[in-house]
Amino acid sequence: MEKVSSFPPVYNQNSKILILGTIPSIASRNNNFYYSHANNRFWKIMEHLFNTSLLSIQDKIDFLLNHNIALWDTIKECEIYKSKDSSIKNVKVNDIKSILDKTNIKKIYVTGITALKIYNKYIKNTINIDAIYLPCPSSANASYSLDKLINTYTIILNNLTINEHHNNGG
């Protein structure tokens, strides 16, 4: 078991949605950024949904901020064996309210069942927002093809469009 900490959140005051994972994987920790494992499909999903190419960490940060998407993890610190969510122990959660107080976030998404369980157990009651479940983008989630993930994650686009339309007087 290794003691692991999350990264700082990516957000700005214009953020409208928040996407929460569980805790960075070994590959992400080695690369010092979210969803960095070569076989994780998170960034491929975003590239497809937004018709863009995200080659560098800076590209990904700029993309998130330009599209009003905040990105963080449910867990601030825990003990974990390798990258196995099932091994997580001694959880300390991130202060999600600290971001909500500085943004326009109205929708929160969680990527994977462990993130949802952590959110519902430790975070939901502190901010009173139901999280919207998205399937884990890891290649270990073999029951979801990339196309099926893209289709499921389309809800992100729908909510961003609704928010933009609503904020423009629509």
N, C-alpha and C positions, 0 to 999 in steps of 0.2 A: 504494500500500500504506500502510496506517495501523497503527500500533502500538496494540493494544487489550488491555485487562485485564478479567478477570472481576469479578463482584460478590462480596461476602462471602457465605458460605453461609447458608442459612436452616435452622436445626435447633435442637433442644434435647436434653437427656439422654434423653428418652423416644422419640426418633426410632427407628423400626424399619426403614424402608426409605430408600434414597437414590436420587434421580433425578438423573442427570447429563446435561446438554446438552453442547454443544461450547464455544461462546463467545457472549456476547450479540450480537444483531444490532444494526444501526444504530438501529432503532426502540426496542429494549430499552435500548440505551445512552442514547438521548435521554430515555427515560422512567425510567431508573435502576432497572429491575426486569426480572426474567426473563419471557420469552415475551410481550413487550409489543406486538409487531406486530399491528395490527387483524385481519389475516387468519390469524394463527397460531392453531391450534385447541387448544393445550394446556389453557388455562383452560376452554374449552367442554367438553372431555373430562372434566375434573375436576368441573365443575358437574353434568354428566350422571351420572357414576358415583356421586357423593356426594349427589345431589339437593339442590343448594345454589345460591346465587347469589353470585358474587364480583365486586363492583363496583369496589372500590378496592384499592390495593396493600396496605393494612392488612388488608382482608378476606382477601386471598390469604395473607399471612403468618400470620394467625390460623388460617386453614383448615389450612395445612400443619402448624403446630405442634399444633393440636388433633387432627389425624389421624395424628400420629407420622410425618410425611413430611418428610424432609430434601431440600433442593434446592440444587444447585450446578452447576458446569461442570467438565469434564475439564481444560480449558485455563485456566491462570492468566494467561498473557500470550502474545501472538503478533502476527505481522503478518498483515493480512487486507485484501483489496480489497472494499470495501463490506461485504456480509454473505455473501459467497460462500465456503462451506467449502472448495471446491476450490482456493482461492487461499491457504490458510493456510500460513504459513512461520514458521520460528524459534520453535517451540513450547516453552513452559515449562509444565509441568502443575501442577495444584493438589495439595496434600498431603492426599489423601483419608484416609490413615491418621490424621491429626490429628482428624478427625471420628469415625472408627470407635472411637478410644480413649476417647471421651467419651459414647458412645451405645450403644444396643442394636441397631444396624443389622446385619441378617443378609443382606439382599437389596439388590443394587445394580442399577438399571436405567439404560440409556443410551438417549437419544432421538435416533436417527438413526445412519446408517452411519459418518459421520465421528467422532462421539463414541465409537462402538464401536471403531473402528480406533485412535484415540488411547488409549483405555482399555487395549486389548489390548497395544499397543506399549510404553506407558510406565508404566502403573499396576498392571495385574493382578499382575505378579510381585512387587510390593512389598507386596501385601495378601492375595494368594492367594484371591480371591473372583472367580468368574466373573460377568461382567455379563450381565444379561438384556436382550436387544435389544428395543426398542420402535421402531416406525417414526417417522420425523420428523413432528411435528405441523404443520410449516409447510405453508401452502397450495401451496407450490412442489412438494410431494409429491402430485401430482395422481392418482397411482395408488391413493391411499387416500382414500376418502370419509370424512366425519365418522363415519358409522355404523360403518364398518370399523375406524377408529381406536379408537372407543369399545369395540368388541368386543375388540380386541387389548389395550387398556390395562386391561381387566377383571382381568387377572392381578394388578394392584396390589391390588385389593380382596380377591382370594382370599388373597394373602399377608398382608395386614393382618389379615384375619379369622382365618386360621390362627394367626398370632402372638398375637392377642388371646385366642383360644380356648386355646392352649397355655399362655399365661401365667396364665390363670385356672383352671388345674388340669385342663384338658380334654385 
